[in-house]
Amino acid sequence: MVALRVIERIHGHLGWLAVAALLHPAILLANPRRRARLAVALAAGVVVVTAGLGVSVYPDYRTQLKPSIFATAPSLGWLFERKEHLAVGVVAFTLLGCVAHLALEAFEPGLRPHAARLAHRAFVVAFVLAAAVAVFGTAVASYKSF
């Protein structure tokens, strides 16, 4: 139980760090000529590690916390369900932006501006979704956690 509590706390703190990390490429890549490989790679790394920790505690959450949250505060239970779905979107858009940006040189020169815009927009969407995920997760965790 203590290990779950620690992993849950690390997951939550990394989630907020992921929000900040995603904001950085969302701002930097507004200029389609800008290259920010390190910021993109680090943001993607934080997101993937955060998601991995969340996936690792999910089975225990589902059995130990979810039933009582739904029984006593169903709106928070459904909020957490939405958080999970949005978190998948965060990972997907982050990886899309990461691949689009890191592979810019592989595109034909005429397609590079489009790929750069795709990378920027993907990071903007990932940032917005991550902010919602962090708020929803914090709301639920403040109500009940391991």
Secondary structure as GFF3:
##gff-version 3
##sequence-region A 1 146
A	DSSP	alpha_helix	2	28	.	.	.	ID=ss1
A	DSSP	alpha_helix	37	64	.	.	.	ID=ss2
A	DSSP	alpha_helix	66	72	.	.	.	ID=ss3
A	DSSP	alpha_helix	74	102	.	.	.	ID=ss4
A	DSSP	three_ten_helix	104	106	.	.	.	ID=ss5
A	DSSP	alpha_helix	112	143	.	.	.	ID=ss6
###
